[in-house]
Amino acid sequence: MQPRQAPSPRRVLLRPAMRADAAQIKIWRNEPSVRRFQPLGEVSVGQIRAELVNQSLQDLHTGRGDKFQWIVLDGEESVGWITLVVNNWDHGLGEIGYSLTTSHQGRGLMPQALPLLLDEIFLNTSLQRVEARCAVGNDASARVLEAVGFRREGLLREYFVLHGERVDNYLYAILRRDYLPSGPERP
């Protein structure tokens, strides 16, 4: 009998979201597990498609645009998405949000995906600070953020309405200098 081999690590990748991903993103947005901790408003496939058509990595790299989305891949399978909203290019401020489809939650995929995006952000843009928020009680999301280096900076009391109730959120952030302490600076 041969010794049992450890399972190979999952190959998690990111790719820019494309117009053709709009219908899938709409499906993911409507999953109860995705909506459990996020106040995702109703949007049409057409609205999502229009956002995706307007995003460009070239814009991100040159400090233009305000919303960018990526698809999380588990091998070749699309399993979720990450959004970066640039709040202010002059001050280098951005915010991320992320979700995985229900069947791929709890598998350790997002702690592998977020560093790929942080590399993209901190190596190829002028952003200096990336924030994330998660609802108090969303322990899985808090663990993901902490695992990749985000620091909890505060409590945002009654931050938004979720399922008809005001919900507190934690504010997390990671700085370029935290993520790349001795690494390259963007020119």
LOMAR-485913 format. One record per residue (C-alpha): residue in three letters; residue number from 1; z, y, x. Coordinates in Angstrom, 2 decimals. Last residue first. Example, Ala and Ser with C-alpha at 12.3 -4.5 7.8 and 13.67 -1.06 7.14 Angstrom:
// residues 2
REC   residu   num        pz        py        px
REC      SER     2      7.14     -1.06     13.67
REC      ALA     1      7.80     -4.50     12.30
***
This chain:
// residues 187
REC   residu   num        pz        py        px
REC      PRO   187     -9.24     55.99      7.22
REC      ARG   186     -7.29     53.19      5.52
REC      GLU   185     -4.37     52.12      7.61
REC      PRO   184     -4.36     48.69      9.15
REC      GLY   183     -1.30     46.54      9.35
REC      SER   182      2.19     47.07     10.66
REC      PRO   181      4.07     47.01      7.36
REC      LEU   180      1.04     45.92      5.29
REC      TYR   179      2.69     45.06      1.95
REC      ASP   178      5.71     47.30      2.33
REC      ARG   177      3.66     50.12      3.91
REC      ARG   176      1.10     49.89      1.10
REC      LEU   175      3.89     50.22     -1.42
REC      ILE   174      4.90     47.70     -4.07
REC      ALA   173      6.30     48.63     -7.44
REC      TYR   172      8.26     47.16    -10.34
REC      LEU   171      9.44     48.89    -13.50
REC      TYR   170     11.42     46.69    -15.87
REC      ASN   169     10.74     47.02    -19.55
REC      ASP   168     12.90     47.58    -22.63
REC      VAL   167     11.39     46.74    -26.01
REC      ARG   166     11.33     48.76    -29.24
REC      GLU   165     10.71     46.41    -32.16
REC      GLY   164      7.76     45.87    -34.53
REC      HIS   163      6.23     42.93    -32.68
REC      LEU   162      6.34     44.90    -29.44
REC      VAL   161      6.88     48.65    -29.42
REC      PHE   160      7.05     50.25    -25.99
REC      TYR   159      9.41     51.50    -23.30
REC      GLU   158     12.67     51.17    -25.23
REC      ARG   157     14.53     51.77    -21.97
REC      LEU   156     12.48     51.69    -18.80
REC      LEU   155     14.74     49.92    -16.34
REC      GLY   154     14.31     50.56    -12.66
REC      GLU   153     12.87     49.95     -9.27
REC      ARG   152     12.34     46.20     -9.19
REC      ARG   151     10.59     45.55     -5.91
REC      PHE   150      7.16     43.91     -5.66
REC      GLY   149      6.79     41.54     -2.72
REC      VAL   148      4.60     38.65     -3.94
REC      ALA   147      7.50     36.49     -5.13
REC      GLU   146      9.17     39.47     -6.82
REC      LEU   145      6.15     40.07     -9.03
REC      VAL   144      5.81     36.40     -9.95
REC      ARG   143      9.55     36.05    -10.68
REC      ALA   142      9.44     39.08    -12.99
REC      SER   141      6.45     37.59    -14.81
REC      ALA   140      8.30     34.31    -15.40
REC      ASP   139     11.47     36.12    -16.50
REC      ASN   138      9.77     37.96    -19.34
REC      GLY   137     13.13     38.75    -20.93
REC      VAL   136     12.96     42.44    -20.13
REC      ALA   135      9.30     43.24    -20.60
REC      CYS   134      7.25     43.59    -17.47
REC      ARG   133      5.87     46.62    -15.73
REC      ALA   132      3.71     46.78    -12.66
REC      GLU   131      3.22     49.52    -10.10
REC      VAL   130      0.91     49.83     -7.13
REC      ARG   129      1.55     52.50     -4.50
REC      GLN   128     -0.57     53.74     -1.61
REC      LEU   127     -4.09     53.57     -3.04
REC      SER   126     -6.74     54.74     -0.56
REC      THR   125     -8.87     51.66     -1.06
REC      ASN   124    -10.19     48.70      0.94
REC      LEU   123     -7.26     47.09      2.77
REC      PHE   122     -4.48     47.99      0.32
REC      ILE   121     -6.37     47.29     -2.89
REC      GLU   120     -8.39     44.25     -1.87
REC      ASP   119     -5.39     42.70     -0.10
REC      LEU   118     -3.29     43.43     -3.19
REC      LEU   117     -5.90     41.66     -5.30
REC      LEU   116     -5.78     38.52     -3.19
REC      PRO   115     -1.99     38.82     -3.08
REC      LEU   114     -1.99     38.74     -6.91
REC      ALA   113     -3.94     35.49     -7.22
REC      GLN   112     -1.60     33.11     -5.37
REC      PRO   111      1.55     34.24     -7.18
REC      MET   110     -0.60     34.11    -10.35
REC      LEU   109     -1.51     30.44     -9.97
REC      GLY   108      1.94     28.86     -9.73
REC      ARG   107      1.34     26.39    -12.55
REC      GLY   106      3.57     28.03    -15.17
REC      GLN   105      0.69     29.35    -17.25
REC      HIS   104     -2.64     27.54    -17.02
REC      SER   103     -2.91     26.12    -20.56
REC      THR   102     -1.76     29.41    -22.08
REC      THR   101     -4.51     31.49    -20.48
REC      LEU   100     -3.23     33.63    -17.67
REC      SER    99     -2.32     37.27    -17.86
REC      TYR    98     -2.16     40.29    -15.61
REC      GLY    97     -1.31     43.97    -15.48
REC      ILE    96     -1.62     46.29    -12.52
REC      GLU    95     -0.81     49.96    -11.98
REC      GLY    94     -2.22     52.44     -9.51
REC      LEU    93     -1.09     55.55     -7.64
REC      GLY    92     -2.71     57.00     -4.51
REC      HIS    91     -1.51     60.57     -5.11
REC      ASP    90     -4.96     62.11     -5.28
REC      TRP    89     -6.37     58.94     -6.87
REC      ASN    88     -4.02     59.15     -9.85
REC      ASN    87     -3.33     56.55    -12.53
REC      VAL    86     -5.72     53.93    -11.23
REC      VAL    85     -5.60     51.07    -13.70
REC      LEU    84     -5.91     47.62    -12.17
REC      THR    83     -6.41     44.69    -14.54
REC      ILE    82     -5.93     41.02    -13.76
REC      TRP    81     -7.54     38.18    -15.66
REC      GLY    80     -7.07     34.61    -16.72
REC      VAL    79     -8.18     30.99    -16.34
REC      SER    78    -11.84     30.99    -15.33
REC      GLU    77    -12.56     27.52    -13.94
REC      GLU    76    -14.34     27.17    -10.59
REC      GLY    75    -11.25     26.29     -8.56
REC      ASP    74     -8.57     27.99    -10.61
REC      LEU    73    -10.31     31.33    -11.03
REC      VAL    72     -8.65     34.61    -11.96
REC      ILE    71    -11.14     37.12    -13.37
REC      TRP    70    -10.92     40.68    -12.12
REC      GLN    69    -10.72     44.01    -13.91
REC      PHE    68    -11.04     47.64    -12.85
REC      LYS    67     -9.99     50.82    -14.61
REC      ASP    66     -9.87     54.42    -13.37
REC      GLY    65    -13.05     55.23    -11.53
REC      ARG    64    -13.54     56.83     -8.15
REC      GLY    63    -11.78     56.47     -4.82
REC      THR    62    -14.65     55.20     -2.66
REC      HIS    61    -13.59     51.55     -2.61
REC      LEU    60    -12.90     51.47     -6.33
REC      ASP    59    -16.24     53.11     -7.11
REC      GLN    58    -18.03     50.55     -4.92
REC      LEU    57    -16.08     47.84     -6.71
REC      SER    56    -17.77     49.03     -9.90
REC      GLN    55    -16.51     49.27    -13.46
REC      ASN    54    -18.59     50.77    -16.27
REC      VAL    53    -20.14     47.51    -17.49
REC      LEU    52    -16.68     45.97    -17.75
REC      GLU    51    -15.35     48.74    -19.98
REC      ALA    50    -18.39     48.49    -22.28
REC      ARG    49    -17.98     44.70    -22.52
REC      ILE    48    -14.33     45.10    -23.51
REC      GLN    47    -15.30     47.55    -26.25
REC      GLY    46    -18.12     45.28    -27.43
REC      VAL    45    -15.81     42.25    -27.53
REC      SER    44    -13.66     44.30    -29.87
REC      VAL    43    -10.23     45.64    -29.14
REC      GLU    42     -6.93     45.19    -30.95
REC      GLY    41     -3.98     46.48    -29.01
REC      LEU    40     -2.11     44.36    -26.50
REC      PRO    39      1.60     45.03    -26.76
REC      GLN    38      2.55     42.52    -24.07
REC      PHE    37      5.49     40.09    -23.96
REC      ARG    36      4.41     37.44    -26.48
REC      ARG    35      0.78     38.59    -26.57
REC      VAL    34     -0.32     36.21    -23.79
REC      SER    33      1.64     33.30    -25.26
REC      PRO    32      0.22     34.05    -28.72
REC      GLU    31     -3.38     33.89    -27.44
REC      ASN    30     -5.37     36.87    -28.72
REC      ARG    29     -5.93     38.53    -25.34
REC      TRP    28     -7.29     35.23    -23.99
REC      ILE    27    -10.01     35.11    -26.67
REC      LYS    26    -11.01     38.74    -26.01
REC      ILE    25    -11.13     38.03    -22.27
REC      GLN    24    -13.48     35.12    -22.99
REC      ALA    23    -15.79     37.29    -25.08
REC      ALA    22    -15.90     40.02    -22.42
REC      ASP    21    -16.63     37.72    -19.47
REC      ALA    20    -20.43     38.18    -19.73
REC      ARG    19    -20.06     41.88    -18.89
REC      MET    18    -18.53     40.93    -15.57
REC      ALA    17    -15.02     40.66    -14.21
REC      PRO    16    -14.83     41.02    -10.45
REC      ARG    15    -13.98     37.73     -8.79
REC      LEU    14    -10.63     36.33     -7.85
REC      LEU    13     -9.84     32.97     -6.30
REC      VAL    12     -7.19     30.28     -6.59
REC      ARG    11     -7.86     27.02     -4.83
REC      ARG    10     -5.03     24.79     -5.90
REC      PRO     9     -3.10     23.11     -3.14
REC      SER     8     -3.99     19.48     -2.49
REC      PRO     7     -1.67     16.99     -4.11
REC      ALA     6      0.62     15.26     -1.63
REC      GLN     5     -0.74     11.94     -0.53
REC      ARG     4      0.97      8.71     -1.52
REC      PRO     3      1.46      6.33      1.34
REC      GLN     2     -0.98      3.41      1.37
REC      MET     1      0.00      0.00      0.00
***
